[in-house]
Every structure is written in C-alpha cells, then in structure tokens.
Amino acid sequence: MLVDEIMYCISINHKNSDLKIRKQFAFSEDTQKALLNCLVTSGCINECLIVCTCNRMELYFVGNENAVSFAKNTLAEYSGFEVSRLSKQIFLFYDDKAISHLYNVVSGIDSMVIGEDEILGQIKRAYTFAQRCKTTGYELNTVFQAAIACAKRIKTETVLSKTSVSMATLAANEVARLGENVSVMVIGATGKIGTSLVKNLVSHKNISIITTLRNHNNDLTYRNDVSAVEYNDRYKYIDKVDCLISATSSPHYTITYYDLQKCLKENKNRLFIDLAVPPDIDKEIEKISGIRLVDVDYFKTLAKENNSLKLSSIDEAKKIIEEEIEALKKDMLFHSFLPYIDAVKMKLKEKSFEELLYKLREELSAEEFEKILNVYKTFGGVE
C-alpha cells in the first residue's frame, strides 16, 4: 500500500479460546460503542469495527505502529482480562493477512460450522453498527463492502452454504432426537439466534414449542401450535417440557439453579441447551437429577460431521476469495494513487517514453515487465 497506516485484526474465537474466555469479550452494544469511540480518539487508530458473536470477538482497525498495543490495552480494560494474558490468547492479523482473514470469516470458511449462513448477517450488522458510530472510513468501508460481496458470490457459485448447518439447526436436530413427542421451551425466540432456532424447530413434526415473550404484543407467526407465555411465568411451565433452550443477549441468567430446583416436580430426563454468550443458564443446574446441560462449545463436535461434507467446496471458495482480494487490492492501490495522477502526467510530458520503459525494466521483474509491455502493445493497437 502507499500509506503508512495498515489494517489489523485482533481475534478471539472458538479456535483459540473456550467459552469461559469468550464470554468476557461478549460486549453489549453500549460497551462496543464506547470501546470504538475510545479507539478512534486515541491518535493512533483512525478506523475501527468490532464483531461480537457466540463464537468470536474480532476487532478490525486501521492505524500506525502504536495501534496494536493501544488496541490490546483497551480490550483488556473493557473486558477485565489481563493484558499480559491477552497477548498470548489472541490471533493477530495485519495488512493482507487481516483482509484474507475477514474474507474467510464472512464466507463461513472460518466458522465452527463451515459454510453457516448466520455469520454473513452478523458481519453486516457489525459493519452497519460501526458506520452508525462513525468509526469507519475509506479503508474499512471498501474492505468490508468487498468482503460481503465476495461472500454472496461464494453462496451463489459454490455449494458451501447450500446445505448450511447453523448453530440453530444443530440445536433443533438435537432436540428432535429426544423422542416421538418432544415439548421444548425457547427463551429468546424473538432474538437473532432464537428466530432462526424456532424456524428450525417447527420443521420437525415431533416437536411442540412454547416460547417466552416479555409482552404479548410480539407476534410469532411460524405455526399454529407454537404457543407463547409471559417470560416472568417461565418457571410455571418448565416442569412439563422435555427441553429448554435459551438464546438471549441478557447479561443475567434466564435460568438459575435456585429457582429451577424449586419448580421441578416430575422426575424425568431433561435437556437444557444454552446458546448464549455470556451463558444464560446457571451451570449449577447440572446438580439436579436428570438434567443434561450443553452449551455452544458442545456443538463443535456435532459440527465436524457437517464440515467434512463441505471440505470439497472450500478450495473453490478460496479461489474466489483470491480473485476478489486481488481486485480489491488493485482498487485500493488505484485510489491511493489518484492524488498523484496530475503530477505524474505533467512529469511524463517532460520525459521521453523510452526513459519510462528503461526505468520500468530496471524496477520490475521480468514477468511484471512483460505484462507492462503487453499492455502498451495492446493500448497502441499493435497486438
């Protein structure tokens, strides 16, 4: 690039951190906004964007040589995670590698469930949020718009996402395997993951669904046999269900050991699925007889089978990514050169064409020089 500042990415994800660590970086929107504003007023970072999902927290930023140190210190401050430990925990990508990492993430190649659809929407929302916070500029705008367009192309031209299995799908399949007639309660049905979860659950005929709503003005129009109860009344109905799934963005537990052990009367096996980060369900409930609790990390194992089916499409997707990144780099190089065009044109009038050719021959490799000569020949109409 023709600029001193470059793009970086600090990543904490399912590959390098367990759920206990990731939940410390599951920042609320208010915290994300404060963090982004802190970074862009630092003097060493001009642009920044944060992605927070169940499986990753990634900070993309453009800055100078002091940017990485300041970003790590800021993440440590906002998460309460010791900066010395953070340095050992993170993946750090910079320049072309940061761009390549983003393309792999948004296309679903880097996901726990390869090819899953949810990450594209999550990246879009993160980008839109950063725009609203006014913390993006030319470079992040250009890179993220191009990465999103590339992910759409991969979805169209490969089968990577054609049989996509998201976390919501895996959870629904786990519930369906419980038996002939399964009753499930979903907490957080109107949220991002919850909406997808309920749609997956209703595709199974052996599942009846109870959702919790904080007010009955919310409308769930998936199927007639999806019933809704007030969130505050949830413990009144839990004793009758075979499974409970919680997928909210609440900073507090939606299910606690203290309240749950008081309401359970019927002695039977029950499955509790926690799809939230930070967790929605108090881990202490595992002390109650018959209860099995699984969280997002559990689905890593289930995802492996799905991922093996997608491996043949990854190479095809990576070729598309290489093409798209090459086009992106050309666009960004051309943009950075625009301020110099008039000055170069004036200088060329003072120099001979032969001088330029000799200079190019001196500076370029044989392969690069051949491409330049071919362009000149085509431009001159002699080939």
PyMOL commands that set and color helices and strands:
alter all, ss='L'
color gray80, all
select helices_A, chain A and resi 19-25+29-40+67-79+83-89+96-106+118-132+138-157+167-176+192-201+231-238+257-263+283-287+296-350+353-363+366-379
alter helices_A, ss='H'
color red, helices_A
select strands_A, chain A and resi 6-13+45-52+56-63+91-94+182-187+207-213+226-230+243-246+270-274+291-295
alter strands_A, ss='S'
color yellow, strands_A
deselect
rebuild
show_as cartoon
